[in-house]
Amino acid sequence: MKNVLARVFSVPRLPRAIRVAPALALALLLPGVAGAVGTRTFQLDTLEKLSGGELKGVAVGSDGVVRPGLSLGNTPLTDASTVFSALTLGDGSVLLGTSPSGKIMRVQGEQSTLYADTGALAVTSLVQGPGGSVYAATIPDGKIFKVTQGKADLYATLPGAGHVWALAVSKGSLFAAAGPDGRVFKVEAGNASSVYFKSDEPNLVSLVADSNGDLLAGSSGKGILYRISGPGRATVVQDFAGDEVKALAVSPKGAVYAIVNEYTEPPEPPRRSPVAGSRPPGPNGASRPRPGKGALYRIDGKGRVERLMRHDEFHYMSLALDDAGEPYVGTGNEGRVYTVDDAHAVTLVADTDERQIGALAIHGTSGFVAASDPPVHHRILGRGGNDALWISKALDCTLPARFGALSFQTTGGVEISTRSGNTQAPDGTWSGWTTVGQSGQRVASPGARFIQVRARLRDGRASLSGLTVPFVTENMRAVVTDVTAAPKGINLVREPVSTLPSTGGDTPKHDATVRLTWRVENPDSDALRYRVAFQRDGQTLWRDLLRNEETLTKTEYDWDTGALPEGKYRVRVEASDEFVNPPGDAQKHALVSEPFLVDNTPPVFRAVEVRGRRLTAQVQDGLGPVVRVELSVDGRSDFRPLGAKDGLFDSADESVDADVSSLVPAGPHIVTIRAFDAAGNAAMVEREVN
């Protein structure tokens, strides 16, 4: 029964409206076992909840399991800020195209050296062509370089192209996707390159050849994927709901994978001459990737398009297929690598310290991840390892808490430990790590507001799942901070109407219902029950407003005062958290309102006289004040306000002495005089005017 009654405290914390209702319902159904209510648990059982902290050499799946992931080396790159492209050579070394100086770096093992310098702003694509020659696409100025023996020689300049975004080799020929006119060029030496296909999009930013020799090109603008079967011959494979087809890959079985990004800001035209030292623009002109959404699609041999994965928190930057044709995606923010299988099961396989993944290659337990901000080449050393480490984010109990027995499932060698502290970011004031030997063992970390859980995965079979952290906070009292009582049908505060006297405005309507509202500070977000009582001025007895069986959980109540004697009253509102705490721990607090008037009797006209066009009247109210006197002619609904004789309507006895010649035309008429008190009660009399 304890597990049934324990409230779930998820990560991130659920909204109160979702969290309170189940606890309240259970407390009402099972009041005899309220002692179990109050225990909360962090349940770390999804990819989102498990990936908020530190991940080193571990993978986190959408099934809520932590497993061995990619173990990464770390080779910083000098003289660069961003990695745009990469190419693995036959000797296993990796070439990286960088910006802002257009340098090509070579990484072998853990060593990084300058391989070639194009003198351009950025090297956007690297491919190996016939005979093993390496070609490098650059921005700006539409230049393609041939890189041999560490030297970059200008190979071709594409006519009218400002940016070359991607290169591909098909049937022994080199092709380039470029902008700003959305063209694919067949590249020839010198100035002999020719337009192979022209789209209606501003930029073609991705390019790949399939096994048949057809070219697949993705655009930036409308996110269109083209299949180009020959010079000028192209069909649209898919018009995606996005702004760009950022990258393409073709599997050994012929399936086409495409990453598609959707941005929150409209594209800007590319800047042809960036300021020296600045980051080069992307195809949409942004110097830094804008916030966006990323999606991975697969198009099979029959043209069927299927979305495999989507993230609304960030866009995608890079795409690679492993030897089995499984896709891996590098993100534009967070510096992460994800993969997804045919069943749409998503796995975060690597989490770097850098901001974005510009390029990657996965070959079994080898390959690389090239990151930017700052630029680093991460060689894949294998899967997992003795230093594979998962640490949760700092889990916030919102109040100082005591921790219970940790629950989890593991396979292989896994070592679990915890630490706690009272700062959101762990620092030297936190406790040291203490080991939790097995599931069901109580956490030894001292009570605190925050707690972290750490898992070391010691071998390739290691896994962690089903992690829950129970805790309980000291019950905090909910405090009623304000109680207001107002007649339901009356607006007590009116904005002045510039064309009428201060007594003008909307006509008040009397309603015996008083709307009670109150505010509560509820530090631990407990489900609350409210009790309301009232007291007439001069009396000592508080009378319950609610019936015995009535349970009030809202912070408002409509009170029918029609059966009450006139007078001034107060209401007392009590907040109690008895539903979710044992009797000895339940807390309550009450606050009394300011006095307010209950008045259900209209005012009385004591004297009304009309002489010519001069009207005099005396109006009295039992409690007062009289707040308005007005006049209409011949039964019309447009009442006009009259002023108080003493200039203010502020008492229970008021007089009117007014010249109404501007309101009552010449000749005989019937005038109606109407008076209101503060509660909206109205009285009317009629007089004949000659």
Secondary structure by P-SEA (a helix, b strand, c coil): ccccccccccccccccccccaaaaaaaaaccccccccccccccccccccccccccccbbbccccccccccbbbbbbbcccccccccccccccbbbbbbcccbbbbbbcccbbbbcccccccccccccccccbbbbbbbcccbbbbbbcccccccccccccccccccccccccbbbbbbcccccccccccccccccccccccccccbbbbccccbbbbbbcccbbbbbbccccbbbbcccccccccccccccccbbbbbbbbbbccccccccccccccccccccccccccccbbbbbbbbccccbbbbccccccbbbccccccccbbbbbbbccccbbbbbcccccccccccccccccccccccccbbbbbbcccbbbbcccccccccbbbbcccccccccccccccccccccbbbbbccccccccccccccccccccccccccccccccbbbbbbbbccccccccbbbbbbcccbbbbbbccccccccccccccccccccccccccbbbbbcbbbbbbccccccccbbbbbbbbbcccccbbbbcccccccccccbbbbbccccccccbbbbbbbbcccccccccccbbbbbccccccccbbbbbcbbbbccccccbbbbbccccccccccccccccbbbbbbcccccccccbbbbbccccccccccbbbbbbbbbccccbbbbbbbbcc
